[in-house]
Amino acid sequence: MNEQTMTFSVHEDREGQLRKNLTTIYDALREKGYNPINQIVGYILSEDPTYITTYNNARSLIRHIDRDELLQVLVKSYLGE
C-alpha cells in the first residue's frame, strides 16, 4: 500500500477547459470574419452574449465561462504567473 498523499487540482483542470473553450470561441469568431479580441472584450465588459457568434456553439460556450474566473486566468497569463 502506498503511503504517499496524492494531490488533485480541480483548478488546473478548470483552467485547461477554460483555455480550450476560449480557443474554440476565438476560432469561431475569426472564421465568421469578426475581430475575436474585440468581440471577447465586448462580452467581458458587458456580459452581452450577442458579442459572440452562435457558430460552432461559441455563444453557448461563453455562457458557461465565469467572467471573474476568465479575467483572473487572463491576468495571470499576461503577467506570466
mmCIF file of the N, C-alpha and C atoms, coordinates in Angstrom:
data_MODEL
# 
_entry.id   MODEL 
# 
loop_
_atom_site.group_PDB 
_atom_site.id 
_atom_site.type_symbol 
_atom_site.label_atom_id 
_atom_site.label_alt_id 
_atom_site.label_comp_id 
_atom_site.label_asym_id 
_atom_site.label_entity_id 
_atom_site.label_seq_id 
_atom_site.pdbx_PDB_ins_code 
_atom_site.Cartn_x 
_atom_site.Cartn_y 
_atom_site.Cartn_z 
_atom_site.occupancy 
_atom_site.B_iso_or_equiv 
_atom_site.pdbx_formal_charge 
_atom_site.auth_seq_id 
_atom_site.auth_comp_id 
_atom_site.auth_asym_id 
_atom_site.auth_atom_id 
_atom_site.pdbx_PDB_model_num 
ATOM 1   N N  . MET A 1 1  ? 0.836   -1.175 0.000   1.00 0.00 ? 1  MET A N  1 
ATOM 2   C CA . MET A 1 1  ? 0.000   0.000  0.000   1.00 0.00 ? 1  MET A CA 1 
ATOM 3   C C  . MET A 1 1  ? 0.889   1.250  0.000   1.00 0.00 ? 1  MET A C  1 
ATOM 4   N N  . ASN A 1 2  ? 0.582   2.195  -0.861  1.00 0.00 ? 2  ASN A N  1 
ATOM 5   C CA . ASN A 1 2  ? 1.351   3.426  -0.984  1.00 0.00 ? 2  ASN A CA 1 
ATOM 6   C C  . ASN A 1 2  ? 0.940   4.411  0.103   1.00 0.00 ? 2  ASN A C  1 
ATOM 7   N N  . GLU A 1 3  ? 1.903   4.913  0.873   1.00 0.00 ? 3  GLU A N  1 
ATOM 8   C CA . GLU A 1 3  ? 1.616   5.813  1.988   1.00 0.00 ? 3  GLU A CA 1 
ATOM 9   C C  . GLU A 1 3  ? 1.702   7.293  1.594   1.00 0.00 ? 3  GLU A C  1 
ATOM 10  N N  . GLN A 1 4  ? 2.099   7.581  0.367   1.00 0.00 ? 4  GLN A N  1 
ATOM 11  C CA . GLN A 1 4  ? 2.206   8.975  -0.056  1.00 0.00 ? 4  GLN A CA 1 
ATOM 12  C C  . GLN A 1 4  ? 0.810   9.556  -0.300  1.00 0.00 ? 4  GLN A C  1 
ATOM 13  N N  . THR A 1 5  ? 0.672   10.820 0.034   1.00 0.00 ? 5  THR A N  1 
ATOM 14  C CA . THR A 1 5  ? -0.582  11.513 -0.204  1.00 0.00 ? 5  THR A CA 1 
ATOM 15  C C  . THR A 1 5  ? -0.598  12.015 -1.638  1.00 0.00 ? 5  THR A C  1 
ATOM 16  N N  . MET A 1 6  ? -1.644  11.685 -2.360  1.00 0.00 ? 6  MET A N  1 
ATOM 17  C CA . MET A 1 6  ? -1.810  12.143 -3.732  1.00 0.00 ? 6  MET A CA 1 
ATOM 18  C C  . MET A 1 6  ? -2.519  13.493 -3.712  1.00 0.00 ? 6  MET A C  1 
ATOM 19  N N  . THR A 1 7  ? -2.139  14.363 -4.613  1.00 0.00 ? 7  THR A N  1 
ATOM 20  C CA . THR A 1 7  ? -2.810  15.660 -4.716  1.00 0.00 ? 7  THR A CA 1 
ATOM 21  C C  . THR A 1 7  ? -3.631  15.704 -5.994  1.00 0.00 ? 7  THR A C  1 
ATOM 22  N N  . PHE A 1 8  ? -4.678  16.446 -5.911  1.00 0.00 ? 8  PHE A N  1 
ATOM 23  C CA . PHE A 1 8  ? -5.574  16.601 -7.046  1.00 0.00 ? 8  PHE A CA 1 
ATOM 24  C C  . PHE A 1 8  ? -5.931  18.067 -7.146  1.00 0.00 ? 8  PHE A C  1 
ATOM 25  N N  . SER A 1 9  ? -5.829  18.645 -8.343  1.00 0.00 ? 9  SER A N  1 
ATOM 26  C CA . SER A 1 9  ? -6.127  20.066 -8.512  1.00 0.00 ? 9  SER A CA 1 
ATOM 27  C C  . SER A 1 9  ? -7.238  20.253 -9.529  1.00 0.00 ? 9  SER A C  1 
ATOM 28  N N  . VAL A 1 10 ? -8.387  20.619 -9.017  1.00 0.00 ? 10 VAL A N  1 
ATOM 29  C CA . VAL A 1 10 ? -9.510  20.931 -9.902  1.00 0.00 ? 10 VAL A CA 1 
ATOM 30  C C  . VAL A 1 10 ? -9.220  22.223 -10.641 1.00 0.00 ? 10 VAL A C  1 
ATOM 31  N N  . HIS A 1 11 ? -8.503  23.140 -9.978  1.00 0.00 ? 11 HIS A N  1 
ATOM 32  C CA . HIS A 1 11 ? -8.216  24.454 -10.552 1.00 0.00 ? 11 HIS A CA 1 
ATOM 33  C C  . HIS A 1 11 ? -7.445  24.329 -11.872 1.00 0.00 ? 11 HIS A C  1 
ATOM 34  N N  . GLU A 1 12 ? -6.393  23.503 -11.890 1.00 0.00 ? 12 GLU A N  1 
ATOM 35  C CA . GLU A 1 12 ? -5.608  23.343 -13.114 1.00 0.00 ? 12 GLU A CA 1 
ATOM 36  C C  . GLU A 1 12 ? -6.450  22.736 -14.226 1.00 0.00 ? 12 GLU A C  1 
ATOM 37  N N  . ASP A 1 13 ? -7.280  21.770 -13.879 1.00 0.00 ? 13 ASP A N  1 
ATOM 38  C CA . ASP A 1 13 ? -8.161  21.143 -14.849 1.00 0.00 ? 13 ASP A CA 1 
ATOM 39  C C  . ASP A 1 13 ? -9.160  22.155 -15.401 1.00 0.00 ? 13 ASP A C  1 
ATOM 40  N N  . ARG A 1 14 ? -9.678  23.009 -14.529 1.00 0.00 ? 14 ARG A N  1 
ATOM 41  C CA . ARG A 1 14 ? -10.649 24.034 -14.915 1.00 0.00 ? 14 ARG A CA 1 
ATOM 42  C C  . ARG A 1 14 ? -10.003 25.044 -15.859 1.00 0.00 ? 14 ARG A C  1 
ATOM 43  N N  . GLU A 1 15 ? -8.784  25.445 -15.567 1.00 0.00 ? 15 GLU A N  1 
ATOM 44  C CA . GLU A 1 15 ? -8.087  26.396 -16.444 1.00 0.00 ? 15 GLU A CA 1 
ATOM 45  C C  . GLU A 1 15 ? -7.855  25.799 -17.827 1.00 0.00 ? 15 GLU A C  1 
ATOM 46  N N  . GLY A 1 16 ? -7.537  24.520 -17.878 1.00 0.00 ? 16 GLY A N  1 
ATOM 47  C CA . GLY A 1 16 ? -7.349  23.861 -19.169 1.00 0.00 ? 16 GLY A CA 1 
ATOM 48  C C  . GLY A 1 16 ? -8.625  23.843 -19.984 1.00 0.00 ? 16 GLY A C  1 
ATOM 49  N N  . GLN A 1 17 ? -9.750  23.560 -19.334 1.00 0.00 ? 17 GLN A N  1 
ATOM 50  C CA . GLN A 1 17 ? -11.043 23.553 -20.025 1.00 0.00 ? 17 GLN A CA 1 
ATOM 51  C C  . GLN A 1 17 ? -11.420 24.957 -20.465 1.00 0.00 ? 17 GLN A C  1 
ATOM 52  N N  . LEU A 1 18 ? -11.142 25.955 -19.607 1.00 0.00 ? 18 LEU A N  1 
ATOM 53  C CA . LEU A 1 18 ? -11.430 27.335 -19.955 1.00 0.00 ? 18 LEU A CA 1 
ATOM 54  C C  . LEU A 1 18 ? -10.622 27.744 -21.183 1.00 0.00 ? 18 LEU A C  1 
ATOM 55  N N  . ARG A 1 19 ? -9.354  27.377 -21.198 1.00 0.00 ? 19 ARG A N  1 
ATOM 56  C CA . ARG A 1 19 ? -8.481  27.706 -22.336 1.00 0.00 ? 19 ARG A CA 1 
ATOM 57  C C  . ARG A 1 19 ? -8.999  27.050 -23.620 1.00 0.00 ? 19 ARG A C  1 
ATOM 58  N N  . LYS A 1 20 ? -9.411  25.797 -23.510 1.00 0.00 ? 20 LYS A N  1 
ATOM 59  C CA . LYS A 1 20 ? -9.936  25.082 -24.675 1.00 0.00 ? 20 LYS A CA 1 
ATOM 60  C C  . LYS A 1 20 ? -11.201 25.763 -25.196 1.00 0.00 ? 20 LYS A C  1 
ATOM 61  N N  . ASN A 1 21 ? -12.114 26.111 -24.298 1.00 0.00 ? 21 ASN A N  1 
ATOM 62  C CA . ASN A 1 21 ? -13.358 26.761 -24.710 1.00 0.00 ? 21 ASN A CA 1 
ATOM 63  C C  . ASN A 1 21 ? -13.100 28.135 -25.311 1.00 0.00 ? 21 ASN A C  1 
ATOM 64  N N  . LEU A 1 22 ? -12.209 28.900 -24.695 1.00 0.00 ? 22 LEU A N  1 
ATOM 65  C CA . LEU A 1 22 ? -11.905 30.234 -25.204 1.00 0.00 ? 22 LEU A CA 1 
ATOM 66  C C  . LEU A 1 22 ? -11.258 30.154 -26.582 1.00 0.00 ? 22 LEU A C  1 
ATOM 67  N N  . THR A 1 23 ? -10.432 29.158 -26.808 1.00 0.00 ? 23 THR A N  1 
ATOM 68  C CA . THR A 1 23 ? -9.824  28.956 -28.123 1.00 0.00 ? 23 THR A CA 1 
ATOM 69  C C  . THR A 1 23 ? -10.885 28.609 -29.164 1.00 0.00 ? 23 THR A C  1 
ATOM 70  N N  . THR A 1 24 ? -11.834 27.775 -28.798 1.00 0.00 ? 24 THR A N  1 
ATOM 71  C CA . THR A 1 24 ? -12.940 27.428 -29.706 1.00 0.00 ? 24 THR A CA 1 
ATOM 72  C C  . THR A 1 24 ? -13.751 28.665 -30.047 1.00 0.00 ? 24 THR A C  1 
ATOM 73  N N  . ILE A 1 25 ? -14.039 29.489 -29.053 1.00 0.00 ? 25 ILE A N  1 
ATOM 74  C CA . ILE A 1 25 ? -14.794 30.733 -29.266 1.00 0.00 ? 25 ILE A CA 1 
ATOM 75  C C  . ILE A 1 25 ? -14.005 31.677 -30.174 1.00 0.00 ? 25 ILE A C  1 
ATOM 76  N N  . TYR A 1 26 ? -12.732 31.832 -29.897 1.00 0.00 ? 26 TYR A N  1 
ATOM 77  C CA . TYR A 1 26 ? -11.849 32.683 -30.698 1.00 0.00 ? 26 TYR A CA 1 
ATOM 78  C C  . TYR A 1 26 ? -11.858 32.222 -32.164 1.00 0.00 ? 26 TYR A C  1 
ATOM 79  N N  . ASP A 1 27 ? -11.681 30.929 -32.372 1.00 0.00 ? 27 ASP A N  1 
ATOM 80  C CA . ASP A 1 27 ? -11.650 30.386 -33.733 1.00 0.00 ? 27 ASP A CA 1 
ATOM 81  C C  . ASP A 1 27 ? -12.976 30.589 -34.455 1.00 0.00 ? 27 ASP A C  1 
ATOM 82  N N  . ALA A 1 28 ? -14.084 30.407 -33.755 1.00 0.00 ? 28 ALA A N  1 
ATOM 83  C CA . ALA A 1 28 ? -15.405 30.587 -34.369 1.00 0.00 ? 28 ALA A CA 1 
ATOM 84  C C  . ALA A 1 28 ? -15.593 32.038 -34.792 1.00 0.00 ? 28 ALA A C  1 
ATOM 85  N N  . LEU A 1 29 ? -15.196 32.968 -33.949 1.00 0.00 ? 29 LEU A N  1 
ATOM 86  C CA . LEU A 1 29 ? -15.319 34.393 -34.294 1.00 0.00 ? 29 LEU A CA 1 
ATOM 87  C C  . LEU A 1 29 ? -14.451 34.739 -35.497 1.00 0.00 ? 29 LEU A C  1 
ATOM 88  N N  . ARG A 1 30 ? -13.238 34.231 -35.499 1.00 0.00 ? 30 ARG A N  1 
ATOM 89  C CA . ARG A 1 30 ? -12.317 34.502 -36.621 1.00 0.00 ? 30 ARG A CA 1 
ATOM 90  C C  . ARG A 1 30 ? -12.864 33.927 -37.926 1.00 0.00 ? 30 ARG A C  1 
ATOM 91  N N  . GLU A 1 31 ? -13.368 32.692 -37.854 1.00 0.00 ? 31 GLU A N  1 
ATOM 92  C CA . GLU A 1 31 ? -13.910 32.044 -39.052 1.00 0.00 ? 31 GLU A CA 1 
ATOM 93  C C  . GLU A 1 31 ? -15.105 32.801 -39.619 1.00 0.00 ? 31 GLU A C  1 
ATOM 94  N N  . LYS A 1 32 ? -15.871 33.454 -38.764 1.00 0.00 ? 32 LYS A N  1 
ATOM 95  C CA . LYS A 1 32 ? -17.031 34.211 -39.229 1.00 0.00 ? 32 LYS A CA 1 
ATOM 96  C C  . LYS A 1 32 ? -16.669 35.635 -39.647 1.00 0.00 ? 32 LYS A C  1 
ATOM 97  N N  . GLY A 1 33 ? -15.385 36.003 -39.543 1.00 0.00 ? 33 GLY A N  1 
ATOM 98  C CA . GLY A 1 33 ? -14.923 37.295 -40.029 1.00 0.00 ? 33 GLY A CA 1 
ATOM 99  C C  . GLY A 1 33 ? -14.907 38.411 -38.995 1.00 0.00 ? 33 GLY A C  1 
ATOM 100 N N  . TYR A 1 34 ? -15.110 38.073 -37.744 1.00 0.00 ? 34 TYR A N  1 
ATOM 101 C CA . TYR A 1 34 ? -15.074 39.076 -36.684 1.00 0.00 ? 34 TYR A CA 1 
ATOM 102 C C  . TYR A 1 34 ? -13.652 39.227 -36.153 1.00 0.00 ? 34 TYR A C  1 
ATOM 103 N N  . ASN A 1 35 ? -13.402 40.342 -35.463 1.00 0.00 ? 35 ASN A N  1 
ATOM 104 C CA . ASN A 1 35 ? -12.158 40.509 -34.734 1.00 0.00 ? 35 ASN A CA 1 
ATOM 105 C C  . ASN A 1 35 ? -12.386 39.846 -33.372 1.00 0.00 ? 35 ASN A C  1 
ATOM 106 N N  . PRO A 1 36 ? -11.827 38.663 -33.157 1.00 0.00 ? 36 PRO A N  1 
ATOM 107 C CA . PRO A 1 36 ? -12.140 37.903 -31.937 1.00 0.00 ? 36 PRO A CA 1 
ATOM 108 C C  . PRO A 1 36 ? -11.799 38.627 -30.639 1.00 0.00 ? 36 PRO A C  1 
ATOM 109 N N  . ILE A 1 37 ? -10.687 39.344 -30.628 1.00 0.00 ? 37 ILE A N  1 
ATOM 110 C CA . ILE A 1 37 ? -10.286 40.049 -29.414 1.00 0.00 ? 37 ILE A CA 1 
ATOM 111 C C  . ILE A 1 37 ? -11.327 41.104 -29.054 1.00 0.00 ? 37 ILE A C  1 
ATOM 112 N N  . ASN A 1 38 ? -11.724 41.919 -30.030 1.00 0.00 ? 38 ASN A N  1 
ATOM 113 C CA . ASN A 1 38 ? -12.723 42.961 -29.775 1.00 0.00 ? 38 ASN A CA 1 
ATOM 114 C C  . ASN A 1 38 ? -14.039 42.369 -29.299 1.00 0.00 ? 38 ASN A C  1 
ATOM 115 N N  . GLN A 1 39 ? -14.459 41.283 -29.913 1.00 0.00 ? 39 GLN A N  1 
ATOM 116 C CA . GLN A 1 39 ? -15.738 40.669 -29.562 1.00 0.00 ? 39 GLN A CA 1 
ATOM 117 C C  . GLN A 1 39 ? -15.697 40.072 -28.151 1.00 0.00 ? 39 GLN A C  1 
ATOM 118 N N  . ILE A 1 40 ? -14.606 39.408 -27.816 1.00 0.00 ? 40 ILE A N  1 
ATOM 119 C CA . ILE A 1 40 ? -14.493 38.804 -26.487 1.00 0.00 ? 40 ILE A CA 1 
ATOM 120 C C  . ILE A 1 40 ? -14.406 39.891 -25.420 1.00 0.00 ? 40 ILE A C  1 
ATOM 121 N N  . VAL A 1 41 ? -13.650 40.957 -25.680 1.00 0.00 ? 41 VAL A N  1 
ATOM 122 C CA . VAL A 1 41 ? -13.578 42.072 -24.732 1.00 0.00 ? 41 VAL A CA 1 
ATOM 123 C C  . VAL A 1 41 ? -14.960 42.705 -24.564 1.00 0.00 ? 41 VAL A C  1 
ATOM 124 N N  . GLY A 1 42 ? -15.677 42.877 -25.661 1.00 0.00 ? 42 GLY A N  1 
ATOM 125 C CA . GLY A 1 42 ? -17.040 43.414 -25.584 1.00 0.00 ? 42 GLY A CA 1 
ATOM 126 C C  . GLY A 1 42 ? -17.923 42.561 -24.703 1.00 0.00 ? 42 GLY A C  1 
ATOM 127 N N  . TYR A 1 43 ? -17.804 41.255 -24.838 1.00 0.00 ? 43 TYR A N  1 
ATOM 128 C CA . TYR A 1 43 ? -18.584 40.349 -23.988 1.00 0.00 ? 43 TYR A CA 1 
ATOM 129 C C  . TYR A 1 43 ? -18.166 40.465 -22.527 1.00 0.00 ? 43 TYR A C  1 
ATOM 130 N N  . ILE A 1 44 ? -16.865 40.479 -22.270 1.00 0.00 ? 44 ILE A N  1 
ATOM 131 C CA . ILE A 1 44 ? -16.383 40.557 -20.889 1.00 0.00 ? 44 ILE A CA 1 
ATOM 132 C C  . ILE A 1 44 ? -16.885 41.840 -20.213 1.00 0.00 ? 44 ILE A C  1 
ATOM 133 N N  . LEU A 1 45 ? -16.833 42.952 -20.925 1.00 0.00 ? 45 LEU A N  1 
ATOM 134 C CA . LEU A 1 45 ? -17.233 44.227 -20.339 1.00 0.00 ? 45 LEU A CA 1 
ATOM 135 C C  . LEU A 1 45 ? -18.737 44.329 -20.125 1.00 0.00 ? 45 LEU A C  1 
ATOM 136 N N  . SER A 1 46 ? -19.521 43.772 -21.043 1.00 0.00 ? 46 SER A N  1 
ATOM 137 C CA . SER A 1 46 ? -20.970 43.966 -20.998 1.00 0.00 ? 46 SER A CA 1 
ATOM 138 C C  . SER A 1 46 ? -21.754 42.744 -20.527 1.00 0.00 ? 46 SER A C  1 
ATOM 139 N N  . GLU A 1 47 ? -21.157 41.584 -20.633 1.00 0.00 ? 47 GLU A N  1 
ATOM 140 C CA . GLU A 1 47 ? -21.822 40.293 -20.390 1.00 0.00 ? 47 GLU A CA 1 
ATOM 141 C C  . GLU A 1 47 ? -22.994 40.081 -21.360 1.00 0.00 ? 47 GLU A C  1 
ATOM 142 N N  . ASP A 1 48 ? -22.931 40.750 -22.491 1.00 0.00 ? 48 ASP A N  1 
ATOM 143 C CA . ASP A 1 48 ? -23.948 40.599 -23.536 1.00 0.00 ? 48 ASP A CA 1 
ATOM 144 C C  . ASP A 1 48 ? -23.496 39.500 -24.489 1.00 0.00 ? 48 ASP A C  1 
ATOM 145 N N  . PRO A 1 49 ? -24.180 38.356 -24.494 1.00 0.00 ? 49 PRO A N  1 
ATOM 146 C CA . PRO A 1 49 ? -23.741 37.226 -25.313 1.00 0.00 ? 49 PRO A CA 1 
ATOM 147 C C  . PRO A 1 49 ? -23.842 37.465 -26.822 1.00 0.00 ? 49 PRO A C  1 
ATOM 148 N N  . THR A 1 50 ? -24.532 38.541 -27.236 1.00 0.00 ? 50 THR A N  1 
ATOM 149 C CA . THR A 1 50 ? -24.640 38.788 -28.674 1.00 0.00 ? 50 THR A CA 1 
ATOM 150 C C  . THR A 1 50 ? -23.315 39.245 -29.285 1.00 0.00 ? 50 THR A C  1 
ATOM 151 N N  . TYR A 1 51 ? -22.319 39.524 -28.465 1.00 0.00 ? 51 TYR A N  1 
ATOM 152 C CA . TYR A 1 51 ? -20.982 39.804 -28.995 1.00 0.00 ? 51 TYR A CA 1 
ATOM 153 C C  . TYR A 1 51 ? -20.338 38.538 -29.555 1.00 0.00 ? 51 TYR A C  1 
ATOM 154 N N  . ILE A 1 52 ? -20.875 37.379 -29.182 1.00 0.00 ? 52 ILE A N  1 
ATOM 155 C CA . ILE A 1 52 ? -20.290 36.101 -29.569 1.00 0.00 ? 52 ILE A CA 1 
ATOM 156 C C  . ILE A 1 52 ? -21.205 35.402 -30.559 1.00 0.00 ? 52 ILE A C  1 
ATOM 157 N N  . THR A 1 53 ? -20.646 34.916 -31.643 1.00 0.00 ? 53 THR A N  1 
ATOM 158 C CA . THR A 1 53 ? -21.406 34.216 -32.667 1.00 0.00 ? 53 THR A CA 1 
ATOM 159 C C  . THR A 1 53 ? -21.973 32.895 -32.134 1.00 0.00 ? 53 THR A C  1 
ATOM 160 N N  . THR A 1 54 ? -23.048 32.462 -32.751 1.00 0.00 ? 54 THR A N  1 
ATOM 161 C CA . THR A 1 54 ? -23.604 31.153 -32.405 1.00 0.00 ? 54 THR A CA 1 
ATOM 162 C C  . THR A 1 54 ? -22.885 30.037 -33.160 1.00 0.00 ? 54 THR A C  1 
ATOM 163 N N  . TYR A 1 55 ? -22.063 30.404 -34.137 1.00 0.00 ? 55 TYR A N  1 
ATOM 164 C CA . TYR A 1 55 ? -21.328 29.448 -34.956 1.00 0.00 ? 55 TYR A CA 1 
ATOM 165 C C  . TYR A 1 55 ? -20.480 28.533 -34.068 1.00 0.00 ? 55 TYR A C  1 
ATOM 166 N N  . ASN A 1 56 ? -20.500 27.245 -34.370 1.00 0.00 ? 56 ASN A N  1 
ATOM 167 C CA . ASN A 1 56 ? -19.746 26.224 -33.611 1.00 0.00 ? 56 ASN A CA 1 
ATOM 168 C C  . ASN A 1 56 ? -20.055 26.238 -32.109 1.00 0.00 ? 56 ASN A C  1 
ATOM 169 N N  . ASN A 1 57 ? -21.275 26.659 -31.762 1.00 0.00 ? 57 ASN A N  1 
ATOM 170 C CA . ASN A 1 57 ? -21.723 26.635 -30.373 1.00 0.00 ? 57 ASN A CA 1 
ATOM 171 C C  . ASN A 1 57 ? -20.956 27.608 -29.472 1.00 0.00 ? 57 ASN A C  1 
ATOM 172 N N  . ALA A 1 58 ? -20.325 28.626 -30.080 1.00 0.00 ? 58 ALA A N  1 
ATOM 173 C CA . ALA A 1 58 ? -19.473 29.547 -29.323 1.00 0.00 ? 58 ALA A CA 1 
ATOM 174 C C  . ALA A 1 58 ? -20.257 30.332 -28.275 1.00 0.00 ? 58 ALA A C  1 
ATOM 175 N N  . ARG A 1 59 ? -21.464 30.784 -28.606 1.00 0.00 ? 59 ARG A N  1 
ATOM 176 C CA . ARG A 1 59 ? -22.239 31.565 -27.642 1.00 0.00 ? 59 ARG A CA 1 
ATOM 177 C C  . ARG A 1 59 ? -22.623 30.726 -26.429 1.00 0.00 ? 59 ARG A C  1 
ATOM 178 N N  . SER A 1 60 ? -22.956 29.504 -26.661 1.00 0.00 ? 60 SER A N  1 
ATOM 179 C CA . SER A 1 60 ? -23.284 28.608 -25.548 1.00 0.00 ? 60 SER A CA 1 
ATOM 180 C C  . SER A 1 60 ? -22.056 28.373 -24.673 1.00 0.00 ? 60 SER A C  1 
ATOM 181 N N  . LEU A 1 61 ? -20.899 28.204 -25.294 1.00 0.00 ? 61 LEU A N  1 
ATOM 182 C CA . LEU A 1 61 ? -19.664 28.000 -24.539 1.00 0.00 ? 61 LEU A CA 1 
ATOM 183 C C  . LEU A 1 61 ? -19.333 29.206 -23.665 1.00 0.00 ? 61 LEU A C  1 
ATOM 184 N N  . ILE A 1 62 ? -19.482 30.410 -24.220 1.00 0.00 ? 62 ILE A N  1 
ATOM 185 C CA . ILE A 1 62 ? -19.116 31.618 -23.463 1.00 0.00 ? 62 ILE A CA 1 
ATOM 186 C C  . ILE A 1 62 ? -20.021 31.792 -22.257 1.00 0.00 ? 62 ILE A C  1 
ATOM 187 N N  . ARG A 1 63 ? -21.265 31.344 -22.372 1.00 0.00 ? 63 ARG A N  1 
ATOM 188 C CA . ARG A 1 63 ? -22.200 31.467 -21.244 1.00 0.00 ? 63 ARG A CA 1 
ATOM 189 C C  . ARG A 1 63 ? -21.827 30.564 -20.080 1.00 0.00 ? 63 ARG A C  1 
ATOM 190 N N  . HIS A 1 64 ? -21.017 29.541 -20.324 1.00 0.00 ? 64 HIS A N  1 
ATOM 191 C CA . HIS A 1 64 ? -20.597 28.634 -19.266 1.00 0.00 ? 64 HIS A CA 1 
ATOM 192 C C  . HIS A 1 64 ? -19.269 29.043 -18.630 1.00 0.00 ? 64 HIS A C  1 
ATOM 193 N N  . ILE A 1 65 ? -18.726 30.174 -19.072 1.00 0.00 ? 65 ILE A N  1 
ATOM 194 C CA . ILE A 1 65 ? -17.471 30.675 -18.520 1.00 0.00 ? 65 ILE A CA 1 
ATOM 195 C C  . ILE A 1 65 ? -17.779 31.792 -17.540 1.00 0.00 ? 65 ILE A C  1 
ATOM 196 N N  . ASP A 1 66 ? -17.289 31.654 -16.313 1.00 0.00 ? 66 ASP A N  1 
ATOM 197 C CA . ASP A 1 66 ? -17.452 32.689 -15.310 1.00 0.00 ? 66 ASP A CA 1 
ATOM 198 C C  . ASP A 1 66 ? -16.507 33.846 -15.654 1.00 0.00 ? 66 ASP A C  1 
ATOM 199 N N  . ARG A 1 67 ? -17.061 35.046 -15.797 1.00 0.00 ? 67 ARG A N  1 
ATOM 200 C CA . ARG A 1 67 ? -16.243 36.183 -16.223 1.00 0.00 ? 67 ARG A CA 1 
ATOM 201 C C  . ARG A 1 67 ? -15.121 36.498 -15.242 1.00 0.00 ? 67 ARG A C  1 
ATOM 202 N N  . ASP A 1 68 ? -15.402 36.414 -13.949 1.00 0.00 ? 68 ASP A N  1 
ATOM 203 C CA . ASP A 1 68 ? -14.355 36.696 -12.955 1.00 0.00 ? 68 ASP A CA 1 
ATOM 204 C C  . ASP A 1 68 ? -13.209 35.698 -13.071 1.00 0.00 ? 68 ASP A C  1 
ATOM 205 N N  . GLU A 1 69 ? -13.559 34.443 -13.248 1.00 0.00 ? 69 GLU A N  1 
ATOM 206 C CA . GLU A 1 69 ? -12.537 33.407 -13.403 1.00 0.00 ? 69 GLU A CA 1 
ATOM 207 C C  . GLU A 1 69 ? -11.735 33.636 -14.684 1.00 0.00 ? 69 GLU A C  1 
ATOM 208 N N  . LEU A 1 70 ? -12.421 33.996 -15.749 1.00 0.00 ? 70 LEU A N  1 
ATOM 209 C CA . LEU A 1 70 ? -11.754 34.279 -17.017 1.00 0.00 ? 70 LEU A CA 1 
ATOM 210 C C  . LEU A 1 70 ? -10.774 35.432 -16.862 1.00 0.00 ? 70 LEU A C  1 
ATOM 211 N N  . LEU A 1 71 ? -11.187 36.491 -16.214 1.00 0.00 ? 71 LEU A N  1 
ATOM 212 C CA . LEU A 1 71 ? -10.296 37.638 -16.019 1.00 0.00 ? 71 LEU A CA 1 
ATOM 213 C C  . LEU A 1 71 ? -9.078  37.263 -15.178 1.00 0.00 ? 71 LEU A C  1 
ATOM 214 N N  . GLN A 1 72 ? -9.278  36.456 -14.151 1.00 0.00 ? 72 GLN A N  1 
ATOM 215 C CA . GLN A 1 72 ? -8.160  36.015 -13.324 1.00 0.00 ? 72 GLN A CA 1 
ATOM 216 C C  . GLN A 1 72 ? -7.146  35.235 -14.154 1.00 0.00 ? 72 GLN A C  1 
ATOM 217 N N  . VAL A 1 73 ? -7.640  34.317 -14.977 1.00 0.00 ? 73 VAL A N  1 
ATOM 218 C CA . VAL A 1 73 ? -6.758  33.493 -15.800 1.00 0.00 ? 73 VAL A CA 1 
ATOM 219 C C  . VAL A 1 73 ? -6.028  34.363 -16.826 1.00 0.00 ? 73 VAL A C  1 
ATOM 220 N N  . LEU A 1 74 ? -6.737  35.306 -17.429 1.00 0.00 ? 74 LEU A N  1 
ATOM 221 C CA . LEU A 1 74 ? -6.116  36.182 -18.425 1.00 0.00 ? 74 LEU A CA 1 
ATOM 222 C C  . LEU A 1 74 ? -5.026  37.059 -17.806 1.00 0.00 ? 74 LEU A C  1 
ATOM 223 N N  . VAL A 1 75 ? -5.284  37.624 -16.633 1.00 0.00 ? 75 VAL A N  1 
ATOM 224 C CA . VAL A 1 75 ? -4.291  38.480 -15.978 1.00 0.00 ? 75 VAL A CA 1 
ATOM 225 C C  . VAL A 1 75 ? -3.084  37.650 -15.567 1.00 0.00 ? 75 VAL A C  1 
ATOM 226 N N  . LYS A 1 76 ? -3.324  36.460 -15.004 1.00 0.00 ? 76 LYS A N  1 
ATOM 227 C CA . LYS A 1 76 ? -2.215  35.577 -14.632 1.00 0.00 ? 76 LYS A CA 1 
ATOM 228 C C  . LYS A 1 76 ? -1.374  35.229 -15.855 1.00 0.00 ? 76 LYS A C  1 
ATOM 229 N N  . SER A 1 77 ? -2.029  34.934 -16.955 1.00 0.00 ? 77 SER A N  1 
ATOM 230 C CA . SER A 1 77 ? -1.315  34.573 -18.174 1.00 0.00 ? 77 SER A CA 1 
ATOM 231 C C  . SER A 1 77 ? -0.505  35.765 -18.715 1.00 0.00 ? 77 SER A C  1 
ATOM 232 N N  . TYR A 1 78 ? -1.110  36.926 -18.687 1.00 0.00 ? 78 TYR A N  1 
ATOM 233 C CA . TYR A 1 78 ? -0.448  38.135 -19.172 1.00 0.00 ? 78 TYR A CA 1 
ATOM 234 C C  . TYR A 1 78 ? 0.789   38.454 -18.349 1.00 0.00 ? 78 TYR A C  1 
ATOM 235 N N  . LEU A 1 79 ? 0.689   38.265 -17.040 1.00 0.00 ? 79 LEU A N  1 
ATOM 236 C CA . LEU A 1 79 ? 1.791   38.573 -16.145 1.00 0.00 ? 79 LEU A CA 1 
ATOM 237 C C  . LEU A 1 79 ? 2.787   37.433 -16.013 1.00 0.00 ? 79 LEU A C  1 
ATOM 238 N N  . GLY A 1 80 ? 2.495   36.315 -16.655 1.00 0.00 ? 80 GLY A N  1 
ATOM 239 C CA . GLY A 1 80 ? 3.419   35.187 -16.668 1.00 0.00 ? 80 GLY A CA 1 
ATOM 240 C C  . GLY A 1 80 ? 3.448   34.381 -15.382 1.00 0.00 ? 80 GLY A C  1 
ATOM 241 N N  . GLU A 1 81 ? 2.364   34.367 -14.656 1.00 0.00 ? 81 GLU A N  1 
ATOM 242 C CA . GLU A 1 81 ? 2.314   33.573 -13.404 1.00 0.00 ? 81 GLU A CA 1 
ATOM 243 C C  . GLU A 1 81 ? 1.815   32.194 -13.650 1.00 0.00 ? 81 GLU A C  1 
# 
